[in-house]
Amino acid sequence: QVQLAESGGGYVQSGGSLRLSCAASGRAFDDYVLGWFRQASGKEREFVAAISRGGVFTRYADSVKGRFTISRNSAENTMYLQMISLKPDDTAVYYCAGYPSNYGPANQSIAYTNWGPGTQVTVSS
């Protein structure tokens, strides 16, 4: 089991950048597929990006392709989401999540067993 905790959220103007971090505790970090989801006020949680166990495979929502980059660092037990060219539509609470698997990465939240508490990202116009 791993416990996840996000950081790096904040307030940024449209066109700006932020980097989110997801720190994992526990020794099973390398066994987990990891992903980012987000939930805007009044909307359902949606998939943003995911990365396979070894970091070889990544997957992105169409809405963030070319603007967001997911990565992971096993030595630091941390996953990252680099976000550039942010838009007001990116405003949401961002969650990191993971599940143990040799496959994936999945884009459906039901696949993910471990979740962080979330971090708010607000993009002003």
FIKE-201694 format. One line per field, with one value per residue: residue number from 1; residue in three letters; x, y, z of N, C-alpha, C in turn. Coordinates in Angstrom, 2 decimals, padded with zeros to 5 digits. Layout:
# residues N
nr = NUM|...
rest = Ala|...
neast = X|...
nnorth = Y|...
nup = Z|...
caeast = X|...
canorth = Y|...
caup = Z|...
ceast = X|...
cnorth = Y|...
cup = Z|...
***
This chain:
# residues 125
nr = 1|2|3|4|5|6|7|8|9|10|11|12|13|14|15|16|17|18|19|20|21|22|23|24|25|26|27|28|29|30|31|32|33|34|35|36|37|38|39|40|41|42|43|44|45|46|47|48|49|50|51|52|53|54|55|56|57|58|59|60|61|62|63|64|65|66|67|68|69|70|71|72|73|74|75|76|77|78|79|80|81|82|83|84|85|86|87|88|89|90|91|92|93|94|95|96|97|98|99|100|101|102|103|104|105|106|107|108|109|110|111|112|113|114|115|116|117|118|119|120|121|122|123|124|125
rest = Gln|Val|Gln|Leu|Ala|Glu|Ser|Gly|Gly|Gly|Tyr|Val|Gln|Ser|Gly|Gly|Ser|Leu|Arg|Leu|Ser|Cys|Ala|Ala|Ser|Gly|Arg|Ala|Phe|Asp|Asp|Tyr|Val|Leu|Gly|Trp|Phe|Arg|Gln|Ala|Ser|Gly|Lys|Glu|Arg|Glu|Phe|Val|Ala|Ala|Ile|Ser|Arg|Gly|Gly|Val|Phe|Thr|Arg|Tyr|Ala|Asp|Ser|Val|Lys|Gly|Arg|Phe|Thr|Ile|Ser|Arg|Asn|Ser|Ala|Glu|Asn|Thr|Met|Tyr|Leu|Gln|Met|Ile|Ser|Leu|Lys|Pro|Asp|Asp|Thr|Ala|Val|Tyr|Tyr|Cys|Ala|Gly|Tyr|Pro|Ser|Asn|Tyr|Gly|Pro|Ala|Asn|Gln|Ser|Ile|Ala|Tyr|Thr|Asn|Trp|Gly|Pro|Gly|Thr|Gln|Val|Thr|Val|Ser|Ser
neast = 000.83|000.41|000.54|-000.69|000.09|-000.65|000.94|001.76|-000.24|-002.11|-002.61|-002.80|-002.20|-003.93|-002.30|-000.06|002.18|002.40|003.70|002.72|003.14|003.27|003.68|004.68|004.26|005.62|006.74|006.02|005.96|007.09|005.59|003.25|000.89|000.39|-001.62|-003.23|-006.12|-008.87|-011.24|-013.62|-015.58|-018.89|-018.80|-018.09|-015.48|-012.57|-010.34|-006.89|-004.08|-001.80|000.67|002.80|004.14|007.02|007.40|007.50|005.29|002.81|-000.24|-002.74|-005.42|-007.35|-007.76|-005.56|-003.29|-000.09|000.20|000.40|002.62|003.38|005.32|007.59|009.59|011.49|013.50|012.87|010.35|008.15|005.67|005.05|003.32|003.68|002.49|001.69|000.85|-001.65|-005.21|-008.32|-010.26|-008.86|-009.03|-009.52|-009.83|-007.05|-006.19|-003.98|-003.49|-003.33|-002.65|-001.85|-000.25|000.68|000.04|-001.68|-001.30|-004.39|-007.29|-009.57|-011.23|-012.17|-010.38|-008.37|-006.97|-005.85|-005.79|-004.92|-005.52|-006.03|-005.34|-005.79|-006.09|-006.15|-006.95|-006.79|-008.56
nnorth = -001.19|002.23|005.61|008.70|012.10|015.29|018.28|021.70|023.06|026.07|029.58|030.99|032.99|033.03|031.27|030.82|028.71|025.70|023.30|020.27|018.06|014.71|013.01|009.87|007.52|004.56|001.31|000.36|001.90|001.64|-000.39|000.59|001.87|005.22|008.18|011.29|013.07|015.35|017.62|019.88|022.53|021.56|019.68|016.40|014.17|013.99|012.33|013.10|012.55|009.75|007.34|004.61|001.83|001.70|004.10|004.23|004.24|006.63|008.49|010.71|013.02|014.39|017.09|018.13|017.43|018.09|020.25|019.48|017.48|014.36|012.70|010.54|009.79|007.43|007.33|009.41|008.77|010.06|011.61|013.71|016.53|018.54|021.58|023.70|026.71|027.28|027.34|029.00|026.96|024.87|025.08|023.51|020.97|018.98|015.60|013.04|009.62|006.02|002.57|-000.87|-002.59|-004.48|-003.62|-001.21|002.38|003.10|005.05|005.39|006.23|004.28|002.24|002.92|002.61|003.94|007.18|010.64|013.56|015.82|018.91|022.36|024.05|027.11|029.04|032.16|034.38
nup = 000.00|-000.71|000.38|-000.72|-001.46|-002.57|-003.81|-004.61|-005.89|-006.69|-007.39|-010.57|-013.45|-016.62|-019.19|-017.74|-015.74|-013.78|-011.48|-010.32|-007.58|-006.41|-003.67|-002.51|000.08|001.56|000.42|-002.01|-004.24|-006.84|-007.89|-008.70|-011.01|-011.85|-011.68|-012.68|-011.81|-012.12|-010.67|-011.33|-009.92|-009.42|-011.41|-012.77|-011.71|-013.69|-015.94|-016.30|-016.77|-017.00|-015.92|-016.56|-014.61|-014.89|-016.06|-018.79|-020.46|-021.18|-020.80|-021.90|-021.40|-024.05|-023.80|-022.51|-023.83|-025.10|-023.48|-020.80|-018.86|-017.64|-015.17|-013.37|-010.50|-009.24|-007.32|-005.70|-004.92|-006.07|-008.09|-010.89|-012.34|-014.88|-015.89|-018.48|-020.33|-019.15|-018.76|-017.97|-017.88|-016.84|-014.16|-011.13|-008.56|-008.16|-008.21|-007.22|-007.99|-007.65|-008.58|-008.08|-010.63|-013.53|-015.96|-017.96|-018.55|-016.92|-017.80|-016.39|-013.45|-011.75|-011.75|-010.04|-006.84|-004.70|-003.36|-003.25|-001.14|-002.66|-004.45|-004.92|-007.98|-009.50|-012.21|-013.51|-015.69
caeast = 000.00|001.07|-000.27|-000.34|-000.20|-000.34|001.37|002.12|-001.36|-002.10|-003.32|-001.94|-002.92|-004.05|-001.03|001.01|002.60|002.50|004.10|002.17|003.89|002.52|004.63|004.16|004.91|005.52|007.80|005.46|005.80|007.46|004.61|001.98|000.53|000.00|-002.36|-003.80|-007.49|-009.27|-012.67|-014.03|-016.78|-020.12|-018.57|-017.59|-014.04|-012.15|-008.97|-005.96|-002.89|-001.36|002.00|002.98|005.06|008.39|007.42|007.69|004.04|002.00|-001.55|-003.25|-006.71|-007.18|-007.82|-004.29|-002.18|000.75|000.35|000.74|003.57|003.43|006.59|007.76|010.97|011.49|014.44|012.20|008.97|007.32|005.15|004.89|002.51|004.08|001.38|002.00|-000.25|-002.86|-006.42|-009.33|-010.93|-008.04|-009.31|-010.11|-009.03|-006.29|-005.93|-003.14|-004.07|-002.50|-003.09|-000.78|-000.56|001.71|-000.54|-002.14|-002.04|-005.81|-007.83|-010.83|-010.98|-012.54|-009.21|-007.42|-007.32|-005.27|-006.01|-004.50|-006.62|-006.28|-004.77|-006.56|-005.44|-007.06|-006.38|-007.61|-008.57
canorth = 000.00|003.53|006.78|009.74|013.47|016.26|019.63|022.52|023.81|027.49|030.53|031.42|033.66|032.30|031.22|030.52|027.32|025.16|021.90|019.54|016.91|013.70|012.23|008.57|006.84|003.12|000.71|-000.24|002.95|001.17|-001.37|001.27|002.81|006.48|009.08|012.54|013.37|016.65|017.83|021.28|022.73|021.23|018.73|015.10|013.99|013.56|011.88|014.08|011.88|008.58|006.87|003.20|001.55|002.09|005.42|004.14|004.57|007.71|008.65|012.03|013.47|015.25|018.50|018.59|016.99|019.18|021.28|018.83|016.37|013.54|012.00|009.96|009.63|006.35|007.64|010.36|008.31|011.21|011.79|015.13|016.97|019.87|022.18|024.98|027.29|027.01|028.04|029.01|025.66|023.93|025.28|022.31|020.26|017.93|014.45|011.96|008.31|004.91|001.20|-001.81|-003.29|-004.66|-003.14|000.17|003.05|003.26|006.41|005.38|006.37|003.07|001.35|003.43|002.18|004.84|008.56|011.72|014.43|016.84|020.24|023.28|024.85|028.14|029.80|033.35|034.83
caup = 000.00|-000.68|000.66|-001.69|-001.03|-003.61|-003.46|-005.76|-006.43|-006.38|-008.24|-011.67|-014.53|-017.88|-019.91|-016.81|-015.53|-012.43|-011.41|-009.19|-007.11|-005.65|-002.88|-002.08|001.19|001.40|-000.37|-003.22|-005.25|-008.17|-008.34|-008.95|-012.06|-011.22|-012.55|-012.20|-012.14|-011.62|-010.53|-011.24|-009.12|-010.09|-012.49|-012.38|-011.76|-015.02|-016.14|-016.85|-017.30|-016.25|-016.28|-016.20|-013.51|-015.20|-016.67|-020.24|-021.15|-020.62|-021.42|-021.59|-021.91|-025.23|-023.40|-021.94|-024.66|-025.57|-022.44|-019.54|-018.95|-016.43|-015.00|-012.03|-010.07|-008.24|-006.23|-004.82|-004.66|-006.39|-009.44|-011.20|-013.47|-015.33|-016.63|-019.11|-021.10|-018.39|-019.16|-016.89|-017.85|-016.06|-012.75|-010.53|-007.57|-008.82|-007.36|-007.73|-007.66|-008.12|-008.36|-008.41|-011.88|-014.56|-017.20|-017.93|-017.49|-017.15|-017.75|-015.66|-012.02|-011.02|-011.68|-009.07|-005.49|-003.69|-003.77|-002.39|-000.72|-003.67|-004.34|-005.75|-009.02|-009.98|-013.33|-013.75|-017.10
ceast = 000.87|000.05|000.24|-000.72|000.27|000.18|001.64|000.97|-001.26|-002.90|-002.35|-002.79|-002.95|-002.74|000.15|001.26|002.58|003.04|003.52|003.07|002.96|003.55|003.97|004.96|004.72|006.53|007.31|005.32|006.05|006.47|003.32|001.97|000.01|-000.72|-002.80|-005.24|-007.78|-010.78|-012.94|-015.33|-018.02|-019.99|-018.05|-016.06|-013.65|-010.67|-008.13|-004.77|-002.54|-000.03|002.18|004.01|006.47|008.52|007.54|006.46|003.31|000.72|-002.11|-004.68|-006.45|-007.07|-006.49|-003.09|-001.40|000.97|000.80|001.71|003.62|004.78|006.64|009.24|010.99|012.41|013.80|010.81|007.97|006.90|004.92|003.89|002.94|003.00|001.82|000.79|-001.60|-004.01|-007.38|-010.07|-010.12|-008.26|-010.06|-009.29|-008.37|-005.94|-004.90|-003.71|-003.16|-003.16|-001.96|-001.14|000.68|001.26|-000.90|-001.28|-003.50|-006.22|-009.17|-010.57|-011.28|-011.37|-008.28|-007.87|-006.84|-005.36|-005.42|-005.69|-006.95|-005.59|-005.47|-005.65|-006.49|-006.35|-007.31|-007.50|-007.99
cnorth = 001.24|004.59|007.92|011.12|014.44|017.56|020.40|023.27|025.28|028.29|031.02|032.09|032.78|032.41|030.86|029.03|026.97|023.74|021.29|018.36|015.98|012.82|010.96|008.02|005.35|002.61|000.19|000.74|002.41|000.14|-000.74|002.03|004.07|007.39|010.35|012.65|014.78|016.75|019.31|021.37|022.43|020.23|017.41|015.07|013.46|013.21|012.99|013.39|010.69|008.09|005.45|003.05|002.04|003.46|005.41|004.62|005.68|007.84|009.99|012.20|014.41|016.72|019.03|018.19|018.19|020.27|020.70|017.68|015.66|012.84|011.42|009.74|008.60|006.66|008.58|009.91|009.41|011.18|013.28|015.35|018.40|020.41|023.53|025.46|027.04|027.91|028.07|027.68|024.60|024.08|024.09|021.90|019.09|016.85|013.55|010.64|007.22|003.57|000.27|-002.59|-003.42|-004.10|-001.66|001.07|003.30|004.73|006.48|005.36|005.10|002.11|001.71|003.15|003.14|006.28|009.52|012.62|015.54|018.16|021.15|024.00|025.83|028.96|030.96|033.76|036.22
cup = 000.00|-000.29|-000.20|-001.15|-002.11|-003.00|-004.75|-006.39|-006.06|-007.38|-009.31|-012.73|-015.78|-018.67|-019.04|-016.66|-014.05|-012.53|-010.14|-008.85|-006.35|-004.96|-002.38|-000.92|001.01|000.40|-001.71|-004.36|-006.65|-008.72|-008.83|-010.27|-011.36|-012.20|-011.87|-012.71|-011.63|-011.56|-010.36|-010.47|-009.94|-011.22|-011.94|-012.47|-013.14|-015.05|-016.75|-017.53|-016.43|-016.78|-015.76|-015.10|-013.78|-015.83|-018.18|-020.99|-020.41|-021.42|-020.98|-022.10|-023.08|-024.84|-022.87|-022.77|-025.20|-024.56|-021.10|-019.80|-017.61|-016.37|-013.59|-011.76|-008.95|-007.06|-005.22|-004.40|-004.96|-007.86|-009.65|-012.32|-013.79|-016.23|-017.17|-019.89|-020.43|-018.82|-017.98|-016.78|-017.10|-014.56|-012.18|-009.31|-008.30|-007.81|-008.01|-007.21|-008.20|-007.89|-008.76|-009.66|-012.75|-015.90|-017.07|-018.76|-017.88|-017.09|-017.02|-014.16|-011.24|-010.89|-010.53|-007.65|-004.40|-004.22|-002.75|-002.06|-001.72|-003.38|-005.35|-006.74|-009.54|-011.04|-013.63|-015.21|-017.24
***
